[in-house]
Amino acid sequence: MERWLINMTTQKCTDRIATEWAREKERLNAMTDTEIRDYPLCFDHVEADFFANDRGEHTHEGYSRYQMSYGGPQDEIRFYNDNTVTYAFLDWGDGAEIDITDEAITKRFRKIYQV
């Protein structure tokens, strides 16, 4: 079996998120503001409690979402009402989120999208 396939299927999102964010951040930093606006699959709002967790509970806050990919894996930047900004990495029933509120790219997003 290919080495990348083994890593993709055995590593948890919490193990992978730092590497995935570093790669995505590098890509975003190289883009112009216009390219950032044109890049995502969508920039939308997710209502509070829209998605259920693995126990069927609806317990999340609402957020604005800059969705970069969908499926497995999926990644997005989330802008919460309390001004927290996170990078979320999700892969087939697993997920992780890290705080990116104080990163330079976040300040750029706030300016572009007024969030």
C-alpha positions in Angstrom: 0.0 0.0 0.0 1.2 3.5 -0.8 2.8 5.4 2.1 0.6 8.4 1.7 -2.5 6.3 1.8 -1.5 4.6 5.0 -0.9 8.0 6.7 -4.2 9.4 5.4 -6.1 6.5 6.9 -4.3 6.0 10.2 -3.6 9.5 11.4 -6.3 11.5 13.2 -7.2 15.1 12.2 -5.6 16.3 15.4 -2.3 14.7 14.2 -2.6 16.3 10.7 -4.0 19.8 11.3 -0.8 21.7 11.9 0.7 20.4 8.7 -2.5 21.0 6.7 -2.8 24.6 8.1 0.8 25.4 7.3 0.3 24.3 3.7 -3.0 26.2 3.3 -1.7 29.3 5.0 1.3 29.3 2.6 -1.1 29.1 -0.3 -3.4 31.9 1.0 -0.4 34.2 1.8 0.7 33.9 -1.9 -2.7 35.1 -3.2 -3.8 38.6 -4.0 -7.0 39.8 -2.2 -9.0 39.2 -5.4 -7.7 35.6 -5.6 -8.7 35.1 -1.9 -12.2 36.3 -2.8 -12.4 34.0 -5.8 -10.7 30.9 -4.2 -13.2 29.3 -1.8 -16.0 26.9 -2.7 -18.2 29.3 -0.7 -18.2 32.0 2.0 -21.4 31.5 3.9 -23.0 31.4 7.3 -23.6 28.1 9.3 -26.4 28.4 11.8 -25.9 27.4 15.4 -26.5 23.7 16.0 -26.9 23.0 12.3 -24.5 20.0 12.3 -24.7 17.2 14.9 -21.6 15.7 16.6 -20.9 12.0 16.6 -23.5 11.5 19.4 -26.2 13.2 17.5 -26.0 16.4 19.7 -26.3 19.8 18.2 -24.0 21.9 20.3 -22.0 24.4 18.2 -22.2 28.1 17.8 -23.0 29.7 14.5 -20.1 30.9 12.3 -19.2 32.4 9.0 -17.3 29.9 6.9 -14.6 30.3 4.2 -14.8 26.8 2.8 -11.7 25.7 0.8 -12.5 22.0 0.2 -15.3 19.6 0.7 -15.6 15.9 1.2 -12.7 13.9 2.6 -10.8 15.8 3.7 -12.5 19.1 4.1 -11.0 22.4 5.4 -12.4 25.8 6.2 -11.8 28.9 8.2 -14.5 29.7 10.7 -15.3 33.2 12.0 -17.3 33.1 15.2 -19.4 35.9 16.7 -17.0 36.3 19.7 -14.3 37.3 17.2 -12.5 33.9 17.5 -11.2 32.6 14.1 -10.3 28.9 13.6 -9.0 26.6 10.9 -11.0 23.4 10.8 -9.8 20.2 9.2 -12.4 17.4 8.8 -12.0 14.0 7.4 -14.8 11.3 7.3 -16.2 11.4 10.8 -13.1 13.0 12.4 -12.2 16.6 12.8 -10.0 19.1 14.5 -10.0 22.9 14.9 -7.1 25.3 15.9 -7.3 29.0 16.8 -5.8 31.3 14.2 -7.3 34.5 15.5 -4.0 36.3 15.9 -2.4 35.2 12.6 -1.6 37.8 9.9 -3.7 36.0 7.3 -6.7 36.3 9.6 -6.3 40.1 9.7 -6.3 40.1 5.9 -9.5 38.0 5.8 -11.2 40.4 8.3 -10.4 43.3 6.0 -11.5 41.5 2.8 -14.7 40.1 4.1 -15.5 42.6 6.9 -15.9 39.9 9.5 
